[in-house]
């Protein structure tokens, strides 16, 4: 909201787009928003972008697999990271 002597102006605002405020969202919601562009990503990429440890992100991805995102390529060893995308 902007107020001047002559007017008052209101603009819409999504708190999730403000990094400081977005930290108050659940991690699931933050991941969903990060993955909203439908690009596939690894747990490492997601964790780095959101500033969260990889174990926590991996646990969330597995817990909501099939509900919010898909496992496109399952990793199986060194250099073979699992790739995830939104449904």
N, CA, C and O atoms as a printed pandas DataFrame, in Angstrom:
     atom_number atom_name residue_name chain_id  residue_number  x_coord  y_coord  z_coord
0              1         N          UNK        A               1    0.847   -1.159    0.000
1              2        CA          UNK        A               1    0.000    0.000    0.000
2              3         C          UNK        A               1    0.901    1.232    0.000
3              4         O          UNK        A               1    1.856    1.324    0.771
4              5         N          UNK        A               2    0.580    2.161   -0.868
5              6        CA          UNK        A               2    1.304    3.423   -0.955
6              7         C          UNK        A               2    0.323    4.555   -0.709
7              8         O          UNK        A               2   -0.701    4.645   -1.385
8              9         N          UNK        A               3    0.624    5.416    0.248
9             10        CA          UNK        A               3   -0.265    6.533    0.568
10            11         C          UNK        A               3    0.481    7.840    0.326
11            12         O          UNK        A               3    1.600    8.031    0.801
12            13         N          UNK        A               4   -0.157    8.729   -0.416
13            14        CA          UNK        A               4    0.370   10.080   -0.625
14            15         C          UNK        A               4   -0.685   11.067   -0.142
15            16         O          UNK        A               4   -1.749   10.663    0.327
16            17         N          UNK        A               5   -0.396   12.340   -0.253
17            18        CA          UNK        A               5   -1.374   13.358    0.145
18            19         C          UNK        A               5   -2.629   13.312   -0.719
19            20         O          UNK        A               5   -3.715   13.667   -0.262
20            21         N          UNK        A               6   -2.478   12.873   -1.977
21            22        CA          UNK        A               6   -3.599   12.876   -2.905
22            23         C          UNK        A               6   -4.263   11.512   -3.103
23            24         O          UNK        A               6   -5.395   11.455   -3.583
24            25         N          UNK        A               7   -3.600   10.427   -2.751
25            26        CA          UNK        A               7   -4.174    9.120   -3.081
26            27         C          UNK        A               7   -3.639    8.007   -2.183
27            28         O          UNK        A               7   -2.682    8.169   -1.426
28            29         N          UNK        A               8   -4.303    6.891   -2.314
29            30        CA          UNK        A               8   -3.836    5.650   -1.689
30            31         C          UNK        A               8   -3.858    4.583   -2.777
31            32         O          UNK        A               8   -4.850    4.443   -3.493
32            33         N          UNK        A               9   -2.775    3.838   -2.902
33            34        CA          UNK        A               9   -2.667    2.831   -3.966
34            35         C          UNK        A               9   -2.393    1.470   -3.325
35            36         O          UNK        A               9   -1.523    1.330   -2.465
36            37         N          UNK        A              10   -3.155    0.480   -3.765
37            38        CA          UNK        A              10   -3.004   -0.881   -3.262
38            39         C          UNK        A              10   -2.493   -1.777   -4.383
39            40         O          UNK        A              10   -2.944   -1.683   -5.524
40            41         N          UNK        A              11   -1.561   -2.634   -4.049
41            42        CA          UNK        A              11   -1.042   -3.614   -5.006
42            43         C          UNK        A              11   -1.086   -4.989   -4.353
43            44         O          UNK        A              11   -0.938   -5.122   -3.138
44            45         N          UNK        A              12   -1.293   -6.008   -5.181
45            46        CA          UNK        A              12   -1.281   -7.363   -4.627
46            47         C          UNK        A              12    0.158   -7.759   -4.322
47            48         O          UNK        A              12    1.109   -7.263   -4.926
48            49         N          UNK        A              13    0.281   -8.666   -3.368
49            50        CA          UNK        A              13    1.601   -9.085   -2.923
50            51         C          UNK        A              13    1.533  -10.536   -2.469
51            52         O          UNK        A              13    0.673  -10.900   -1.668
52            53         N          UNK        A              14    2.427  -11.352   -2.973
53            54        CA          UNK        A              14    2.501  -12.751   -2.562
54            55         C          UNK        A              14    3.671  -12.890   -1.588
55            56         O          UNK        A              14    4.827  -12.826   -2.006
56            57         N          UNK        A              15    3.393  -13.077   -0.315
57            58        CA          UNK        A              15    4.470  -13.173    0.676
58            59         C          UNK        A              15    5.486  -14.272    0.360
59            60         O          UNK        A              15    6.647  -14.172    0.755
60            61         N          UNK        A              16    5.061  -15.305   -0.340
61            62        CA          UNK        A              16    5.963  -16.408   -0.672
62            63         C          UNK        A              16    7.059  -15.980   -1.647
63            64         O          UNK        A              16    8.074  -16.665   -1.777
64            65         N          UNK        A              17    6.863  -14.862   -2.328
65            66        CA          UNK        A              17    7.875  -14.381   -3.267
66            67         C          UNK        A              17    8.954  -13.555   -2.574
67            68         O          UNK        A              17    9.961  -13.209   -3.191
68            69         N          UNK        A              18    8.755  -13.244   -1.327
69            70        CA          UNK        A              18    9.738  -12.497   -0.545
70            71         C          UNK        A              18   10.557  -13.511    0.258
71            72         O          UNK        A              18   10.005  -14.194    1.120
72            73         N          UNK        A              19   11.871  -13.622   -0.011
73            74        CA          UNK        A              19   12.681  -14.665    0.643
74            75         C          UNK        A              19   12.545  -14.735    2.161
75            76         O          UNK        A              19   12.434  -15.828    2.715
76            77         N          UNK        A              20   12.550  -13.618    2.826
77            78        CA          UNK        A              20   12.430  -13.636    4.289
78            79         C          UNK        A              20   11.091  -14.208    4.741
79            80         O          UNK        A              20   11.041  -14.976    5.702
80            81         N          UNK        A              21   10.024  -13.850    4.071
81            82        CA          UNK        A              21    8.694  -14.333    4.441
82            83         C          UNK        A              21    8.475  -15.776    3.992
83            84         O          UNK        A              21    7.764  -16.531    4.655
84            85         N          UNK        A              22    9.077  -16.159    2.876
85            86        CA          UNK        A              22    8.909  -17.518    2.351
86            87         C          UNK        A              22    9.467  -18.564    3.312
87            88         O          UNK        A              22    9.012  -19.708    3.311
88            89         N          UNK        A              23   10.439  -18.188    4.123
89            90        CA          UNK        A              23   11.004  -19.137    5.091
90            91         C          UNK        A              23    9.960  -19.621    6.097
91            92         O          UNK        A              23   10.148  -20.655    6.737
92            93         N          UNK        A              24    8.878  -18.888    6.237
93            94        CA          UNK        A              24    7.807  -19.286    7.146
94            95         C          UNK        A              24    6.897  -20.354    6.574
95            96         O          UNK        A              24    6.089  -20.930    7.302
96            97         N          UNK        A              25    7.014  -20.632    5.272
97            98        CA          UNK        A              25    6.212  -21.681    4.642
98            99         C          UNK        A              25    6.785  -23.044    5.002
99           100         O          UNK        A              25    7.960  -23.159    5.350
100          101         N          UNK        A              26    5.956  -24.069    4.917
101          102        CA          UNK        A              26    6.462  -25.425    5.143
102          103         C          UNK        A              26    7.463  -25.762    4.042
103          104         O          UNK        A              26    7.424  -25.181    2.958
104          105         N          UNK        A              27    8.349  -26.694    4.326
105          106        CA          UNK        A              27    9.339  -27.088    3.330
106          107         C          UNK        A              27    8.656  -27.692    2.106
107          108         O          UNK        A              27    9.101  -27.469    0.980
108          109         N          UNK        A              28    7.599  -28.441    2.306
109          110        CA          UNK        A              28    6.858  -29.018    1.175
110          111         C          UNK        A              28    6.370  -27.895    0.259
111          112         O          UNK        A              28    6.510  -27.979   -0.961
112          113         N          UNK        A              29    5.804  -26.857    0.844
113          114        CA          UNK        A              29    5.287  -25.733    0.060
114          115         C          UNK        A              29    6.421  -25.001   -0.651
115          116         O          UNK        A              29    6.264  -24.590   -1.801
116          117         N          UNK        A              30    7.550  -24.835    0.013
117          118        CA          UNK        A              30    8.701  -24.172   -0.620
118          119         C          UNK        A              30    9.222  -24.985   -1.799
119          120         O          UNK        A              30    9.563  -24.422   -2.840
120          121         N          UNK        A              31    9.284  -26.308   -1.641
121          122        CA          UNK        A              31    9.741  -27.164   -2.735
122          123         C          UNK        A              31    8.745  -27.104   -3.893
123          124         O          UNK        A              31    9.146  -26.992   -5.051
124          125         N          UNK        A              32    7.443  -27.178   -3.584
125          126        CA          UNK        A              32    6.420  -27.108   -4.640
126          127         C          UNK        A              32    6.559  -25.812   -5.434
127          128         O          UNK        A              32    6.470  -25.829   -6.662
128          129         N          UNK        A              33    6.774  -24.706   -4.758
129          130        CA          UNK        A              33    6.925  -23.426   -5.451
130          131         C          UNK        A              33    8.195  -23.407   -6.290
131          132         O          UNK        A              33    8.192  -22.894   -7.409
132          133         N          UNK        A              34    9.278  -23.959   -5.760
133          134        CA          UNK        A              34   10.543  -24.007   -6.491
134          135         C          UNK        A              34   10.425  -24.885   -7.740
135          136         O          UNK        A              34   11.021  -24.584   -8.775
136          137         N          UNK        A              35    9.661  -25.960   -7.640
137          138        CA          UNK        A              35    9.517  -26.905   -8.752
138          139         C          UNK        A              35    8.379  -26.535   -9.703
139          140         O          UNK        A              35    8.121  -27.273  -10.654
140          141         N          UNK        A              36    7.705  -25.435   -9.477
141          142        CA          UNK        A              36    6.524  -25.059  -10.254
142          143         C          UNK        A              36    6.794  -24.833  -11.738
143          144         O          UNK        A              36    5.859  -24.840  -12.538
144          145         N          UNK        A              37    8.045  -24.635  -12.115
145          146        CA          UNK        A              37    8.363  -24.428  -13.535
146          147         C          UNK        A              37    8.448  -25.742  -14.316
147          148         O          UNK        A              37    8.712  -25.737  -15.519
148          149         N          UNK        A              38    8.225  -26.865  -13.628
149          150        CA          UNK        A              38    8.208  -28.209  -14.218
150          151         C          UNK        A              38    9.559  -28.659  -14.770
151          152         O          UNK        A              38    9.618  -29.569  -15.598
152          153         N          UNK        A              39   10.632  -28.035  -14.322
153          154        CA          UNK        A              39   11.978  -28.496  -14.681
154          155         C          UNK        A              39   12.359  -29.627  -13.733
155          156         O          UNK        A              39   12.012  -29.589  -12.552
156          157         N          UNK        A              40   13.058  -30.617  -14.232
157          158        CA          UNK        A              40   13.501  -31.708  -13.361
158          159         C          UNK        A              40   14.765  -31.262  -12.622
159          160         O          UNK        A              40   15.594  -30.527  -13.157
160          161         N          UNK        A              41   14.883  -31.729  -11.381
161          162        CA          UNK        A              41   16.012  -31.331  -10.544
162          163         C          UNK        A              41   16.403  -32.470   -9.612
163          164         O          UNK        A              41   15.605  -33.362   -9.323
164          165         N          UNK        A              42   17.635  -32.423   -9.153
165          166        CA          UNK        A              42   18.107  -33.382   -8.162
166          167         C          UNK        A              42   17.838  -32.826   -6.762
167          168         O          UNK        A              42   17.585  -31.634   -6.591
168          169         N          UNK        A              43   17.897  -33.704   -5.777
169          170        CA          UNK        A              43   17.737  -33.293   -4.387
170          171         C          UNK        A              43   18.805  -32.263   -4.035
171          172         O          UNK        A              43   18.521  -31.285   -3.344
172          173         N          UNK        A              44   20.016  -32.476   -4.503
173          174        CA          UNK        A              44   21.124  -31.553   -4.233
174          175         C          UNK        A              44   20.805  -30.153   -4.743
175          176         O          UNK        A              44   21.038  -29.169   -4.042
176          177         N          UNK        A              45   20.279  -30.058   -5.948
177          178        CA          UNK        A              45   19.927  -28.761   -6.534
178          179         C          UNK        A              45   18.830  -28.071   -5.730
179          180         O          UNK        A              45   18.907  -26.873   -5.457
180          181         N          UNK        A              46   17.819  -28.830   -5.359
181          182        CA          UNK        A              46   16.703  -28.279   -4.571
182          183         C          UNK        A              46   17.214  -27.796   -3.215
183          184         O          UNK        A              46   16.896  -26.688   -2.784
184          185         N          UNK        A              47   17.998  -28.623   -2.553
185          186        CA          UNK        A              47   18.518  -28.286   -1.230
186          187         C          UNK        A              47   19.364  -27.015   -1.268
187          188         O          UNK        A              47   19.220  -26.148   -0.406
188          189         N          UNK        A              48   20.229  -26.903   -2.245
189          190        CA          UNK        A              48   21.077  -25.718   -2.360
190          191         C          UNK        A              48   20.247  -24.467   -2.612
191          192         O          UNK        A              48   20.508  -23.420   -2.019
192          193         N          UNK        A              49   19.255  -24.566   -3.482
193          194        CA          UNK        A              49   18.421  -23.403   -3.814
194          195         C          UNK        A              49   17.614  -22.919   -2.612
195          196         O          UNK        A              49   17.387  -21.719   -2.455
196          197         N          UNK        A              50   17.184  -23.851   -1.765
197          198        CA          UNK        A              50   16.337  -23.491   -0.627
198          199         C          UNK        A              50   17.105  -23.336    0.683
199          200         O          UNK        A              50   16.537  -22.936    1.699
200          201         N          UNK        A              51   18.399  -23.655    0.654
201          202        CA          UNK        A              51   19.205  -23.526    1.862
202          203         C          UNK        A              51   18.848  -24.535    2.934
203          204         O          UNK        A              51   18.826  -24.216    4.123
204          205         N          UNK        A              52   18.563  -25.778    2.497
205          206        CA          UNK        A              52   18.157  -26.853    3.406
206          207         C          UNK        A              52   19.094  -28.035    3.166
207          208         O          UNK        A              52   19.639  -28.176    2.072
208          209         N          UNK        A              53   19.286  -28.885    4.176
209          210        CA          UNK        A              53   20.184  -30.021    3.961
210          211         C          UNK        A              53   19.548  -31.069    3.047
211          212         O          UNK        A              53   18.326  -31.203    2.987
212          213         N          UNK        A              54   20.391  -31.796    2.350
213          214        CA          UNK        A              54   19.933  -32.748    1.329
214          215         C          UNK        A              54   19.142  -33.907    1.926
215          216         O          UNK        A              54   18.206  -34.397    1.294
216          217         N          UNK        A              55   19.494  -34.353    3.125
217          218        CA          UNK        A              55   18.752  -35.462    3.743
218          219         C          UNK        A              55   17.291  -35.083    3.975
219          220         O          UNK        A              55   16.390  -35.884    3.725
220          221         N          UNK        A              56   17.061  -33.871    4.448
221          222        CA          UNK        A              56   15.698  -33.410    4.709
222          223         C          UNK        A              56   14.912  -33.307    3.409
223          224         O          UNK        A              56   13.765  -33.747    3.342
224          225         N          UNK        A              57   15.517  -32.731    2.382
225          226        CA          UNK        A              57   14.838  -32.610    1.086
226          227         C          UNK        A              57   14.550  -33.989    0.514
227          228         O          UNK        A              57   13.453  -34.227    0.007
228          229         N          UNK        A              58   15.502  -34.891    0.584
229          230        CA          UNK        A              58   15.303  -36.249    0.080
230          231         C          UNK        A              58   14.153  -36.956    0.760
231          232         O          UNK        A              58   13.366  -37.645    0.112
232          233         N          UNK        A              59   14.056  -36.785    2.072
233          234        CA          UNK        A              59   12.978  -37.396    2.840
234          235         C          UNK        A              59   11.616  -36.838    2.395
235          236         O          UNK        A              59   10.655  -37.590    2.234
236          237         N          UNK        A              60   11.547  -35.525    2.200
237          238        CA          UNK        A              60   10.303  -34.891    1.749
238          239         C          UNK        A              60    9.945  -35.371    0.344
239          240         O          UNK        A              60    8.780  -35.662    0.071
240          241         N          UNK        A              61   10.921  -35.455   -0.540
241          242        CA          UNK        A              61   10.650  -35.891   -1.915
242          243         C          UNK        A              61   10.098  -37.315   -1.926
243          244         O          UNK        A              61    9.138  -37.605   -2.641
244          245         N          UNK        A              62   10.698  -38.196   -1.141
245          246        CA          UNK        A              62   10.220  -39.580   -1.089
246          247         C          UNK        A              62    8.832  -39.671   -0.451
247          248         O          UNK        A              62    7.993  -40.449   -0.906
248          249         N          UNK        A              63    8.586  -38.886    0.594
249          250        CA          UNK        A              63    7.310  -38.923    1.294
250          251         C          UNK        A              63    6.151  -38.508    0.379
251          252         O          UNK        A              63    5.066  -39.084    0.457
252          253         N          UNK        A              64    6.373  -37.520   -0.481
253          254        CA          UNK        A              64    5.298  -37.006   -1.338
254          255         C          UNK        A              64    5.427  -37.452   -2.794
255          256         O          UNK        A              64    4.802  -36.877   -3.686
256          257         N          UNK        A              65    6.236  -38.472   -3.023
257          258        CA          UNK        A              65    6.386  -39.042   -4.357
258          259         C          UNK        A              65    5.032  -39.553   -4.837
259          260         O          UNK        A              65    4.353  -40.292   -4.124
260          261         N          UNK        A              66    4.645  -39.162   -6.035
261          262        CA          UNK        A              66    3.362  -39.571   -6.591
262          263         C          UNK        A              66    2.228  -38.628   -6.246
263          264         O          UNK        A              66    1.180  -38.657   -6.890
264          265         N          UNK        A              67    2.423  -37.794   -5.242
265          266        CA          UNK        A              67    1.396  -36.819   -4.881
266          267         C          UNK        A              67    1.699  -35.454   -5.489
267          268         O          UNK        A              67    0.827  -34.832   -6.097
268          269         N          UNK        A              68    2.934  -34.993   -5.325
269          270        CA          UNK        A              68    3.323  -33.689   -5.867
270          271         C          UNK        A              68    4.376  -33.793   -6.967
271          272         O          UNK        A              68    4.430  -32.935   -7.848
272          273         N          UNK        A              69    5.208  -34.826   -6.930
273          274        CA          UNK        A              69    6.264  -34.971   -7.920
274          275         C          UNK        A              69    6.540  -36.418   -8.234
275          276         O          UNK        A              69    6.116  -37.337   -7.533
276          277         N          UNK        A              70    7.274  -36.584   -9.324
277          278        CA          UNK        A              70    7.634  -37.910   -9.827
278          279         C          UNK        A              70    9.137  -38.096   -9.776
279          280         O          UNK        A              70    9.904  -37.140   -9.892
280          281         N          UNK        A              71    9.540  -39.338   -9.601
281          282        CA          UNK        A              71   10.943  -39.703   -9.696
282          283         C          UNK        A              71   11.187  -40.058  -11.162
283          284         O          UNK        A              71   10.707  -41.088  -11.635
284          285         N          UNK        A              72   11.925  -39.220  -11.881
285          286        CA          UNK        A              72   12.150  -39.466  -13.307
286          287         C          UNK        A              72   13.262  -40.468  -13.555
287          288         O          UNK        A              72   13.160  -41.325  -14.433
288          289         N          UNK        A              73   14.324  -40.350  -12.772
289          290        CA          UNK        A              73   15.456  -41.256  -12.936
290          291         C          UNK        A              73   15.983  -41.579  -11.557
291          292         O          UNK        A              73   16.490  -40.700  -10.861
292          293         N          UNK        A              74   15.869  -42.819  -11.161
293          294        CA          UNK        A              74   16.330  -43.214   -9.826
294          295         C          UNK        A              74   17.836  -43.419   -9.846
295          296         O          UNK        A              74   18.375  -44.140  -10.686
296          297         N          UNK        A              75   18.499  -42.767   -8.899
297          298        CA          UNK        A              75   19.946  -42.934   -8.773
298          299         C          UNK        A              75   20.266  -44.268   -8.140
299          300         O          UNK        A              75   19.427  -44.875   -7.475
300          301         N          UNK        A              76   21.468  -44.709   -8.351
301          302        CA          UNK        A              76   21.820  -46.003   -7.806
302          303         C          UNK        A              76   23.250  -46.099   -7.363
303          304         O          UNK        A              76   23.711  -47.170   -6.970
304          305         N          UNK        A              77   23.955  -45.005   -7.419
305          306        CA          UNK        A              77   25.348  -45.056   -7.010
306          307         C          UNK        A              77   26.009  -43.714   -7.215
307          308         O          UNK        A              77   25.357  -42.717   -7.525
308          309         N          UNK        A              78   27.292  -43.708   -7.038
309          310        CA          UNK        A              78   28.057  -42.476   -7.161
310          311         C          UNK        A              78   27.837  -41.834   -8.527
311          312         O          UNK        A              78   27.998  -42.486   -9.559
312          313         N          UNK        A              79   27.475  -40.572   -8.527
313          314        CA          UNK        A              79   27.258  -39.849   -9.776
314          315         C          UNK        A              79   25.909  -40.133  -10.417
315          316         O          UNK        A              79   25.612  -39.602  -11.487
316          317         N          UNK        A              80   25.099  -40.952   -9.788
317          318        CA          UNK        A              80   23.795  -41.318  -10.343
318          319         C          UNK        A              80   22.695  -40.768   -9.447
319          320         O          UNK        A              80   21.990  -41.531   -8.786
320          321         N          UNK        A              81   22.546  -39.456   -9.422
321          322        CA          UNK        A              81   21.550  -38.846   -8.554
322          323         C          UNK        A              81   20.142  -39.021   -9.114
323          324         O          UNK        A              81   19.939  -39.055  -10.328
324          325         N          UNK        A              82   19.182  -39.129   -8.209
325          326        CA          UNK        A              82   17.781  -39.223   -8.584
326          327         C          UNK        A              82   17.305  -37.867   -9.085
327          328         O          UNK        A              82   17.647  -36.834   -8.510
328          329         N          UNK        A              83   16.520  -37.869  -10.151
329          330        CA          UNK        A              83   15.987  -36.637  -10.718
330          331         C          UNK        A              83   14.480  -36.618  -10.474
331          332         O          UNK        A              83   13.796  -37.623  -10.670
332          333         N          UNK        A              84   13.969  -35.458  -10.043
333          334        CA          UNK        A              84   12.567  -35.284   -9.688
334          335         C          UNK        A              84   11.933  -34.197  -10.534
335          336         O          UNK        A              84   12.602  -33.257  -10.964
336          337         N          UNK        A              85   10.621  -34.336  -10.772
337          338        CA          UNK        A              85    9.841  -33.300  -11.484
338          339         C          UNK        A              85    8.441  -33.275  -10.907
339          340         O          UNK        A              85    7.992  -34.247  -10.299
340          341         N          UNK        A              86    7.751  -32.158  -11.100
341          342        CA          UNK        A              86    6.373  -32.053  -10.607
342          343         C          UNK        A              86    5.424  -32.847  -11.481
343          344         O          UNK        A              86    5.692  -33.095  -12.657
344          345         N          UNK        A              87    4.318  -33.237  -10.888
345          346        CA          UNK        A              87    3.289  -33.979  -11.614
346          347         C          UNK        A              87    2.503  -33.016  -12.451
347          348         O          UNK        A              87    1.576  -33.422  -13.153
